[in-house]
Amino acid sequence: MTVLGGRYRLTTRLGAGGMAVVWRAYDEVLDRPVAVKVLAPRVAADPSFRWRLRAEAQAAGKLCHPHITGVYDYGEQDGAPYVVMELIDGQSMAASLDLDGPLPWPEAVKACAEVASALAVAHAHGVVHRDVKPSNVMLTAGGAKVVDFGISALIGASDVTPEGGLLGTPAYLAPERMEGGQVSPATDVYALGLLLYRALTGHLPWEATTTTQMLRAHRYTDPGPLPPVEGLPEAVALLCRRCLAKRPETRPSSAEAAGVLASFSTPSWIPVATPAAPSRSRQWAGAVLAAAALLAVTGGLWVNGNRSSSGTSGTGAAAASVVLPEEPIGKPAKACSVTYSLRRDSGREFRADLTLTNAGGQPVEGWRLTFAFPGDQRLTDARRVDFAQSGRDVVLEPDHEQPIDAGESFSVGVTGRYQKANPLPTAFAVDGTECEALVSGAPPATPGPTARSGSGGSDDRSGPGASSDDDSSGKGKGRSGHGDDDEEDD
């Protein structure tokens, strides 16, 4: 039985993702249960992931608030860093919305008031969360808890990574963040407005089916009016509209939002549920449902801020080339996870590493990994697997019997080419089962003035104007020992 730091005895694995494993553990010194998040061995040596786990622990560790998940300790053992946290019994707001639909307005207002109060304390300490969303809000018997400060930053710091990217989740990204300015509390308030809107209605205030459409909506589309909610005070609807203002200076502060929402969260406003007539059908499902939120080591998504090398018009939102979507709603940690890391991009050709992790409890045999490219990419080679591509759809299968044991991973190196843009795939499935996804990449080089002709696929349009290459197909045999697959530039 593993004991970390001489005191944290790991007892039950609650969940595993692409980057980390969360354990139920027991603190033998303070005699209490805790949650321990440990970086997976294959990324534990990566300085960027080590730094981000430590930064998460430092940011949340300085904030003492009943609606912020407590961080107790940080340490390293055998080269693997870990963070010790409060063990949460509850489920995410995302899971609740998926299972039961919109929250009754008193519950929605109360939960968002608690989130706002947590943000107000964070902002008072100079910390901006930068990834406020339903899957990062846990609903417990003691109230809402804000989790995952993995991409938080200090007020006034650059909001752009050294690589030129943005950290956050597209559906909750404040419009000014796409301009690459300074970290500001107003961005959390914008996300709070979206959180409140979704808690009350079950959906966001605009329709968007792609990440590009979502990012454009943040910048240019006024949010739809809040649908009528029976009994909802007009002051709450007004606050929601103010939080969603395009100009950050016109939004309320998190402290003001907390005060307004709290004024409608008193017992005189909140109906009391009796045991015979519970207000909702959900049941607190225990810490295992919290594991999915605790696993988000790298936050919601990573979006490269580079302009499109293909000359696509519009803002950086349209040129986003690296995307990790919000976690699927209402599900605990998934049985598989995939990391897709873009290692090289010449502006016309690319190389990426793809790692599939079996996060379930049983070995996986005879597996098929499927995904789709969002753009006109065509695979030209794959290491250790057979591959086939039809239009944008790609299938990868091991070129020989290659079971993946529980907790183990299988890595693939792929190369390909494109003509217009290289947006990264964001959805992966093994034998039809959707996997947790984490994608990242380096900025593309500027392409030459002449587009390469050949077997490139379709562009990123749909409908009658789509390229006929959508119906094309390609097959290939993975090869080992290919010189370009060396890891010299990882």
N, C-alpha and C positions, 0 to 999 in steps of 0.2 A: 504494500500500500504506500503510495507516494505522499511524502510530507515535504512541503515547501517552506523554506525559511525556518525550519526547525519547529514550526507551530501549526501550519495550515495543512490538515490531513484531508486529501482529496477523497471523496466518497462516491459520488455519482456524477457521471458525465451528463450534463443537461442539454448540451447541443454542441455542434461543430459547424464551423463555416470555412470558407476558403482561407481565412487568415488566422483564425483563433479557435480555441476550444474553451467552453465555459463549464466549470465544474461546481457542483455543490460541495462544499468543504466545511470543515469544522476547525475553528480557532481554538487550539488546545490551551492557549495561554489565557484568553478572555472567556473561554467556555461558552461559545456561541456559534451558530451556523453562519456561514458567509458564502458569497459567490466568488470564484476565482477565475479570471480570464487569463489564459496563457497563450502566447503567440505560438502558432504551429511551427514545428521544427524547421520546415523548409523555408520559412520567411524570417525566423528568429535572428538569422545572421544579417539580414538586410537592415542597414542603419536607418533608412527612412521609416520602416515599420516600427523599429525599436523606439525611435524618437517620438513617433506619433502616439504610441501606447503610453509612453512616459508623459507626454504633453497632456494627454487625456486625463491621466491620474493627477497631474499637478493642477490642471484647471478645475476639475470637479472637487479635488481634495481641499481647495481653499474656500469652497462654498459650503457653508453650514446652513441648511434650510430644510424644513420638513418635506418639501416637494421637489427636492433634488436628491437623486440617488447618492447615498453616502459612499465615499471612497476612503477605505481604511488604511491601505498600505500599498507599496510598490516594491518589488524586489526582482532579483534575477537568480536563477539556479541552473547550473549546467548549461549556461549560455542562452537560456530561454527567459525572457522577461515575463513578469506576470503582475496583475493588479488585483487587489483584494477589495471587494465591494460589498455593499449591503445586499442581502438576499431578499429579492422582492417576490411576494406572493400576489399575483394578479395577472392581468392580460393587457396587451397594448390597446390603445384606442382604435388603431387600425383593425385589429382582430374583432373588437366589439362592433365597429361599424359594419364589418363584413358579415358578421353572424346575425346581428339584430337590426341593422339599418341605423338611421339617425338616432342620436340620443334624445330623450325627452329634454325639452329646452332647459329645465332647471339643472339637470345633470350636466348638460353641455356647458352651460354658463359657469357652473361651479368648477368643473374640471379646468376650463380655460382660465378662470380667475386664479386657480392655483398655479397653473403654468405661467401666467403673467406675473404672479408674485415671485415665482422662482427666477424668471428672467430679470425682474427688477433688481433682485439681489445680485445676480450675476453681473448685470450692467453696472451696478454700484461698485463692484469690485473690478471693473474694467474688462470683463469677459463677455464676449458675444458668442452665442452657441453656434449659429450659422447652419443648423440643420433641424430646426423645429418642424415637426411633422407628426402625424398620428402614430406612426410606428416607433417614435421616440418619446411617446408619452404612455406611461404605464398607469392603468387604472387599478387601484388597490382598495381594500376595505378602509384604509386610512386616508384615501384621497389620491390625487394624481401625482405622479413622479416623473420628472424630466430625466431622461437617461442619455447616454452617449455624448460626451463632450469631446469626441475624438477629432473633430475638425474645428473646435472653438479657436478663437484668436483674440488678441487684445485690441481694445478700441484704439483706432488710429494707425494700426499696422496696415501694411499693404494687403489688399484683399486678393491679390494674385500671387500664385506660387512662383518660386524662382524659375520654373519651367514654363510660365506663362499661362497657367490653368486656373480654373475656379473650382472650389470645393463646395459642394452642396447638393441639393436634389432639385431637378428641373421644375417639378410641380410646385415648389415652395421657394423659388429663387426670386428675390426682390429685383425689380427692373434695374435699379442703379448698380447692382452688383456686376452686370454685364459690361459696365463701363470701366471696370478694373480700378476703382478708387481705393478708399481707405475703409477698413472695417468699422461698421457703425451699428449701434443698437437698433436703429430704425429698420434694419433688414430683418431682425428677429420679430419686430412688431408686425411687419408685413406678413411674415409666415404665421404669426399668431392670428391675424385676421383670416387667413386661409384655413387655419385649424378650426377656428370658431365657425366659419361658414360650412365647412365640411361636417363638423360635429352636428350642426343643426339640420343639414339637408342631406347628408350622405354623399355629396359630390362637390366638385370645385365650381367656381362661378363662371366657367367658360368651357366650351367643348374643344378638345384638342386630341388628336390621335397619334401625333408624333412628338418627339422632343423638340424639334424645330418649331412646330406650331405652338407648343406650350411656351417656349421662350419668347416667341414673338408676341403671344398674348400678354405676357407680363409687361412687355414694353409698350405695346400699342393698343391693346384692347381693354376697354373699360369693363370691369367685372359686371356680370349680370346682377340684377337686383336680387336681394335675398327673398326667396319665395315666402309667402305668408306662413308664419308658424303660430298656431293658436296659443295665445297667452303670452307670447314673447314681448317683453317691454320694448317700446320703440327706441329707448336709449341704447339698448344692446344692439339693435339693428343699425343705428347710427354709428355706434362705436366700430362695428364691423366694417362699415363703409369707410370710415376714417382710417382704419388700419390698412386698408387696401389702396390708399391714395398712391398715385404714381410718384409724386414728389415726396421724398422722405421727410422734408422739413414740415410738411402738413400733417403727418401722422402723430398720434398721441405718443407719449412716452410709455414704456412698459409699466411704470408705476401708476400713471393715470389710468391705463387700461385695467390694471389689477384693481384699482379702487372702484371704477365703474362696475366691473363685473362682480366684485365682491359685494357691492351694495344690493345686488339681486340674488345673492347666494345665501342670504340669512334664512333661518328657519321659517320666518313668516312667508317667504317666497317659495320654499322648497316643499313640495308635498311629501309627507312621510309615508314610506312604503311599509305595509304590514306583511308579516310572514305569509299570510294567506293570499296576498295580492302583490307580489314583487313587481317593481317598476319595470324590470327587464328580465328576459329569460336567461341572460348569461349567468354563469357561475364562475367564481374566481378559481382558475384552473391550476394554480400553483406556480412555483418558480420555473418549471420547465417552459411555460409559455413566455416568460420574461427572457429566456435565453436568447431568442432571436434578436431582441433589441440589444442585449449586452454583447452580441457577437459583432456588432458593426464597428470594427476596429478603425476602418478608414472612412467612416461616415457614409453619407448617401451616395454621392457620385463624384466623378472627376471629369470635368469638362475642359478640354484644351481651349484656350482663348484665342488661338491663332485664326486669322482670316483664311477663308477657303483659297487654296492654291489654284482652284479651277476657275476662279473669277466669279464665283457665285455672288450675286448682289445681296445687299442687306447688311445686317449687323453681325456681330460675333456670334449671336445666337444661332444664326443660320449656318455658321461655319463650324459649329461645335463638332469635334471629331472624336471625342472620347466620352462615353456616356455610361453611367451606372444608374438604372432606374430605381425608384423607390421599391423597397422590399414588397413582395406580394402580400396583399392584405389578408389578415385573418389566419395566417398559418405559422406554426412554430418553425424552428430551424429545419431546413430541408434535408432530404436524404442524400443530396449531392450538391456539390458546389464546383464552379468553374471559374478560373481566373484566365483572362485573355490579356496578355501584356504585349503591346506593340513595341518591338525592339529596334526596328529600323524602318524608315520611310523616306525614300528618295524623291517623292513627289510623283512617281509613276509605279514604283515597285515597293513592296513592304515585306518584312519578316516579323513574325509574332510567335510567342510561346503560349501554349494553351495547356493548362493543367486541370485535370478532372480529379476531384477528391470524393471518395466514398464516405459520406458523413453518416451513413446508416449503420445498422448493427450487424449486417450480414454481407458476405462477399458478393460482388457483382461479377457475373460471368457472361460471356457472349454479348457484350454491350455494344450499343450504337449511339454515338453522340451526334445530335443534330442541332444546327443553328442556321441563321440566315444573315447574309450581309445586307446592310441598309443601302449600300451604294452599288457601284458597278464593278466591284472587285471580283477577280477570278483567281482561284487557287491554281498554282502551278506545281507545287510539290508539298509533300507532308512526310515527316519523319516518324517512323515506327507504326504508321497506320496506312490503310487503304482509304482513299477519299473519292467522293463523287460529288459533282455539283450540277444542279439543274436550275437555271435561272440564278436566283439569289440563294437558293436552299443548298446547304452543304451537309453531307453525311460523312462521318469519320468512323471507321471500324478498325480494331487492331488487326495487323497483318498476320497474327498467329494467336493462339489461345493465350489470353492475357487477363486473368481475373484480377480484380482490385479488392483486396481485403478491406474490412471495416477500418476506417481511419487512415487508409493509405491513399496514395495519389498516383496518377499516371500522366506523364508529360509528353506533349507533342510539339514539334517545331513545324510551322507552316510558312510557306512563302507564296506570294501572289503578286498580281499587278492590277492596275486600274487606270482609267483615263481622266476621270473628272474629280473624284473626291474619295476619301478613305474613312468615312464614319465607321466606328467599330461596332461589331455585333453586341447586342445587349441581352439576348434571350437564348438560353441553351437548355436542352433536354436530353436525358438519357433514357432510351427505350420509352419515350413519350412522357416521362416524368420531368417536370420543370425543375431546374437547378437554381440555387442561389448564384448570382453572377457578380463578378468584380472585374472591371476592365480598366486599363490604364495604358498610357502610351506617351511617346516622345513626339514633339512637333515635327511635321513633315518638312522636308527640304523643299525649296522652291523649284518647281518643275521647269523643264526647258520650254521654249515657246512653241514647239511643235508637238502636237498630241500624237502619241503612238497609235498606230492602227493595228488591228489584229483581232484577238478573240475576246476583247473587253465586253462586259455585260451591259446591262441597262443602266440608265441614270436613275436618280432617286425620285422620278415622277411615277405617278400611277394613272390609270385610265387610258383613253385612246391614244394619248401622246407618248406612252411608254415605248421604249425600244423593243424591237422584235427579238432582241437577244435575250429577253426574259425567258424565252422558250428553249434557249440553248442548254446544252448539258455538257459536262466534262467528267472524265474519270481519270484516276491516277493511282499509282502504286507508291506508297511511302518507301523511302530509301534511307538506310542507315549510313552513317559515316560521311554524310554530305558536308563538304568543307564549310559552306556558308552557314551551317547551323551551329558553329562553335559559339561559345558564350563570351567572346572576348569583350563585347561592348555592353554587357548587362550592367 
